[in-house]
Amino acid sequence: MTIVTQQTGQFDGYDLDDLRGLVLRMLRVTNTSRYSSDGGISTYDWIDDGLNRGQEEFVRQTHCLRTYAIVELKANYRTYRLPWDFLDFMAAYYYDGSLTNGYKELIVTTIETLNHEISGWRTKTDTPERIYIDRIYGNNWMFGLYPIPDADGDTITFNSDYGVVTQWVCPLYTYNSEYGVVIRMTDTDEFFLNTDSGTVGKIQTMNKNVTFEYYRLPQKLLETTLILGGEGTQRPEIPREYQKALAYYATADLLMNNPEDSVEMKRHQAFMQRFQGEVISYIKRRAKPLSGLNLRATSAYWPSFDSMAFYSKGP
């Protein structure tokens, strides 16, 4: 296991210990004895589970996290495994070094569309033009290519001056989240981590392979001594101003499963509404990312109102 310790400052806000404290405060308790699997005063497994599921639900609804993946292709192989954290495609490309711009965008399609439009698409080989979600295999989604690649892709290599390849990452203030997942034919996920906070990592070799941007699930908040800085110092990956939503979700989950106290159980609805409020707030913010920033910019559409009768005539 390779661990990168370069300080990058990419993560801020609450850490796992802070979020646990927020949940206890919202539950109106001073320790975990009432909300733990063994009645212990510092057993956080139920709380941590709620925090992690809250983070996954926030990301699933908002699609606030995205990253890159590179997949090594093999001749005559139609389907490949997607990263474990895959949610949805944003864009996909086939890289061909013989092209002027290198990247050829792939059309994201479906099996149903291919069945309808192309006879014999399951066996045709050539340079890939389309990409589609195939099925779930185990816990991973698979994707397929049409046409099936007719040549092996080059072994992917990275420029070590800009970062390192590692097998494990976590959201810590000492880690940079800008990583690319490399899916190899051995089914091993590897991550490229930048070692310089001001430099974008560089790939040396990726010819005849597929790269794509995708929306992803977050890394889990873990209670483990492998994390540098001590237990409980891991940080969420969602934006800092929305991190309190994770405590809302965990609190609602624990209160909902507390039937012996009906008053406390009813409080879960208010906390779940707060969580959904944060989700909606983020989605609206993304819909109008520059709203209210007073950029003194004028929309190109507004001058067209002058030529409209209802506008020029006035009331």
KOLSEDREN-296419 format. One line per 4 residues: number of its first residue (from 1); their letters; for each residue x, y, z of C-alpha. Coordinates in steps of 0.05 Angstrom, whole numbers, plus 32768, in hexadecimal, padded with zeros to 4 digits. Layout:
N
NUM> a> X,Y,Z | ...
This chain:
315
1> mtiv> 8000,8000,8000 | 801C,8043,7FEB | 8008,8081,8013 | 8014,80C8,7FFA
5> tqqt> 8022,80FA,8031 | 802B,813A,8007 | 8003,8173,8027 | 7FD1,818D,7FF4
9> gqfd> 7F9B,81B0,801B | 7F64,8193,7FEF | 7F37,817E,8029 | 7F19,81AC,805D
13> gydl> 7EDD,81B0,808B | 7EC7,817B,80BC | 7EEE,813C,80C8 | 7ED1,80F9,80DF
17> ddlr> 7ED8,810B,8129 | 7EB5,814E,811E | 7E7B,812D,80FA | 7E73,80F9,8131
21> glvl> 7E70,8131,8164 | 7E3A,8155,813B | 7E10,8115,8138 | 7E15,810B,8184
25> rmlr> 7E00,8153,8190 | 7DC4,814C,8162 | 7DB2,810A,8184 | 7DB5,812F,81C7
29> vtnt> 7DE6,80FD,81E5 | 7E2D,8102,81FE | 7E46,80BE,81E9 | 7E33,8084,81BB
33> srys> 7E17,8054,81F0 | 7DCF,805C,81D7 | 7DE1,805B,818D | 7E16,8025,8186
37> sdgg> 7E17,7FDB,8176 | 7E34,7FC7,81B9 | 7E1D,7FFE,81E8 | 7E64,8019,81ED
41> isty> 7E70,8062,81FB | 7E9F,806B,81BF | 7E86,8039,818C | 7E79,8062,814D
45> dwid> 7E69,802B,811A | 7E1F,803E,8115 | 7E2F,8088,8111 | 7E66,807D,80DD
49> dgln> 7E37,8052,80B3 | 7E03,808A,80B4 | 7E37,80BE,80A1 | 7E51,8094,8067
53> rgqe> 7E0C,8085,804C | 7DFB,80CE,8053 | 7E38,80E2,802A | 7E27,80AE,7FF5
57> efvr> 7DDF,80C6,7FF1 | 7DF4,810F,7FEB | 7E24,80FE,7FB3 | 7DF3,80CF,7F90
61> qthc> 7DBE,8106,7F8E | 7DEC,8141,7F7D | 7E22,8120,7F52 | 7E52,8151,7F74
65> lrty> 7E90,8125,7F6B | 7EB0,8112,7F2A | 7EF3,80F9,7F14 | 7F18,80D6,7EDB
69> aive> 7F24,808D,7EC9 | 7F50,806C,7E96 | 7F42,8026,7E7E | 7F75,7FFA,7E5B
73> lkan> 7F54,7FD9,7E20 | 7F60,7F93,7E07 | 7F54,7F7B,7DC0 | 7F12,7F56,7DB6
77> yrty> 7EFA,7F66,7DFD | 7EB6,7F89,7DFB | 7EA7,7F96,7E45 | 7ED1,7FB2,7E7E
81> rlpw> 7EC9,7FC1,7EC8 | 7EBA,8007,7EDE | 7ED8,8025,7F1E | 7EB5,800F,7F5E
85> dfld> 7E9E,8056,7F6C | 7E7D,8062,7F28 | 7E3A,8087,7F26 | 7E33,809F,7EDE
89> fmaa> 7E5A,80B6,7EA1 | 7E68,80FF,7E94 | 7E90,80F5,7E54 | 7EBB,80BE,7E35
93> yyyd> 7EF4,80BF,7E03 | 7F1F,808F,7DDA | 7F67,80A6,7DD7 | 7F8B,809C,7D94
97> gslt> 7FD1,80B9,7D8F | 7FCC,80BC,7D43 | 7F93,80F0,7D46 | 7FA3,813A,7D47
101> ngyk> 7F7E,8147,7D88 | 7F88,8100,7DA3 | 7F44,80F9,7DC4 | 7F07,80E0,7D9F
105> eliv> 7EC7,80E8,7DC7 | 7E9D,80AA,7DCF | 7E51,80AB,7DCA | 7E32,8094,7E0C
109> ttie> 7DFA,8065,7DF8 | 7DD1,802A,7E11 | 7DCB,7FE0,7DFE | 7D83,7FED,7DE9
113> tlnh> 7D99,8022,7DB8 | 7DCF,7FF6,7D9B | 7D9D,7FBC,7D94 | 7D6E,7FEB,7D6E
117> eisg> 7DA0,800E,7D41 | 7DD9,7FDD,7D32 | 7DD5,7F95,7D1C | 7E0E,7F6A,7D35
121> wrtk> 7E2A,7FA0,7D63 | 7E3F,7F6B,7D97 | 7E74,7F4D,7D6A | 7E8E,7F86,7D3E
125> tdtp> 7ED7,7F9A,7D4B | 7EF7,7FDC,7D3A | 7F0A,801D,7D5D | 7ED6,802C,7D95
129> eriy> 7EA2,8060,7D86 | 7E6E,8056,7DBD | 7E6D,8044,7E06 | 7E34,8028,7E30
133> idri> 7E24,800D,7E75 | 7E21,7FC1,7E6F | 7E0D,7FA2,7EB1 | 7E20,7F9A,7EFA
137> ygnn> 7E53,7F63,7F08 | 7E5D,7F58,7F52 | 7E5B,7F9E,7F70 | 7E77,7FC0,7F32
141> wmfg> 7E56,7FDC,7EF4 | 7E72,7FC4,7EB2 | 7E76,7FED,7E72 | 7E7A,7FD8,7E2A
145> lypi> 7E97,7FF4,7DEA | 7E7E,7FF5,7DA3 | 7EA1,7FE0,7D78 | 7ECA,7FB0,7DA0
149> pdad> 7F13,7FC7,7DA3 | 7F3D,7FA5,7D6E | 7F80,7FB4,7D8F | 7F9E,7FB3,7DD4
153> gdti> 7FA7,7FF7,7DF6 | 7FEB,800C,7E0E | 7FFE,7FFF,7E56 | 7FEC,803F,7E7C
157> tfns> 8026,8064,7E9C | 802A,80A6,7EC3 | 805E,80DB,7EC7 | 807C,80D1,7F0D
161> dygv> 8093,811A,7F10 | 804B,812E,7F1C | 8030,80F7,7F49 | 8030,80AF,7F5D
165> vtqw> 8004,8072,7F51 | 7FE7,8053,7F91 | 7FB5,801D,7FA2 | 7F90,8042,7FDA
169> vcpl> 7F78,8088,7FE9 | 7F4C,80AA,801D | 7F30,80F0,8027 | 7F63,8110,8055
173> ytyn> 7F7D,8156,8059 | 7FC1,813A,8044 | 7FA6,811B,8004 | 7F96,8139,7FC0
177> seyg> 7F54,811F,7FA5 | 7F67,8129,7F5C | 7F74,80E1,7F48 | 7F67,80B6,7F0B
181> vvir> 7F51,806F,7F13 | 7F75,803D,7EE7 | 7F4E,7FFE,7EDA | 7F7E,7FC8,7EC3
185> mtdt> 7F71,7F84,7EA7 | 7F84,7F68,7EEB | 7F46,7F8A,7F07 | 7F70,7FB5,7F35
189> deff> 7F5D,7FFD,7F42 | 7F98,802C,7F48 | 7F97,8077,7F55 | 7FC5,80AE,7F3C
193> lntd> 7FD0,80E1,7F73 | 7FF0,8125,7F65 | 802B,8133,7F92 | 802B,817D,7F82
197> sgtv> 7FEC,81A4,7F95 | 7FF6,81D5,7F5C | 8005,81A3,7F24 | 7FD7,8178,7EFB
201> gkiq> 7FED,8130,7EF4 | 8006,8118,7EB0 | 7FFC,80D6,7E8D | 8035,80BE,7E62
205> tmnk> 8015,8084,7E3D | 7FCB,8075,7E2F | 7FC6,8069,7DE4 | 7F8B,803F,7DCA
209> nvtf> 7F69,8042,7E0F | 7F29,8061,7E29 | 7F26,809A,7E5B | 7EE7,80B8,7E78
213> eyyr> 7ECE,80EA,7EAB | 7E9B,80CD,7EDA | 7E71,80DF,7F16 | 7E87,80B6,7F51
217> lpqk> 7E76,80A1,7F98 | 7EA0,80BC,7FD1 | 7ED7,8097,7FF5 | 7EBE,807C,8037
221> llet> 7ECE,809C,8079 | 7EF4,8066,809E | 7F09,8059,80E6 | 7F4E,803E,80D9
225> tlil> 7F94,8047,80F3 | 7FAE,8045,80AB | 7F97,808D,80A4 | 7FCF,80BF,80B0
229> ggeg> 7FC1,80F1,80E7 | 7F9C,80C1,8114 | 7F58,80A1,8117 | 7F1C,80CC,8107
233> tqrp> 7F42,8100,80DE | 7F26,80EC,809B | 7EFC,8121,8078 | 7EBF,811E,804A
237> eipr> 7EC7,812B,8000 | 7E89,8155,7FF7 | 7E8E,81A2,7FF7 | 7E9F,81BF,803A
241> eyqk> 7E5F,81E8,8041 | 7E33,81AA,803A | 7E58,817A,8068 | 7E28,8185,80A2
245> alay> 7DF4,8161,8077 | 7E17,811F,8087 | 7E09,8129,80D1 | 7DC0,8139,80C1
249> yata> 7DBA,80F7,809B | 7DDD,80CD,80D0 | 7DB3,80EC,8108 | 7D72,80E0,80E1
253> dllm> 7D86,8097,80D5 | 7D95,808A,811E | 7D56,80AD,8137 | 7D2B,8087,8106
257> nnpe> 7D44,8046,8123 | 7D35,8059,816A | 7CEC,8042,8172 | 7CEE,803D,81BE
261> dsve> 7CED,8089,81C2 | 7CB5,80A2,8194 | 7CC6,80EB,819F | 7D0E,80E1,818B
265> mkrh> 7CFA,80B5,8150 | 7CCD,80EC,8134 | 7D08,811C,8133 | 7D27,80F5,80FA
269> qafm> 7CF8,8116,80C8 | 7D13,815B,80D7 | 7D5B,8145,80CF | 7D4C,8121,808E
273> qrfq> 7D2A,8160,8074 | 7D68,8187,8086 | 7D92,8155,805F | 7D66,8159,8022
277> gevi> 7D67,81A5,8028 | 7DB3,81A4,8022 | 7DAE,8177,7FE5 | 7D7C,81A5,7FC4
281> syik> 7DA7,81E2,7FD5 | 7DE3,81C3,7FB3 | 7DBC,81AF,7F75 | 7DA0,81F5,7F6E
285> rrak> 7DE4,8213,7F77 | 7E01,81E7,7F40 | 7DC7,81FB,7F12 | 7DDB,8245,7F1A
289> plsg> 7E24,8243,7F2F | 7E30,828D,7F23 | 7DEE,82A7,7F3F | 7DF6,82E2,7F6E
293> lnlr> 7E41,82EB,7F64 | 7E38,8330,7F43 | 7E65,8321,7F08 | 7E4B,835E,7EE3
297> atsa> 7E40,8332,7EA6 | 7E05,8339,7E77 | 7DE3,82FE,7E58 | 7DE7,82FD,7E0B
301> ywps> 7D9C,82F0,7E0B | 7D86,832E,7E30 | 7D92,8361,7DF7 | 7D61,833A,7DCC
305> fdsm> 7D28,8353,7DF9 | 7D2F,8398,7DD8 | 7D13,837D,7D97 | 7CD7,835C,7DB8
309> afys> 7C95,8382,7DB4 | 7C7F,8372,7DFB | 7CC1,838F,7E15 | 7CCA,83CD,7DE9
313> kgp> 7C83,83E6,7DF0 | 7C84,83E4,7E3B | 7C46,83DE,7E67
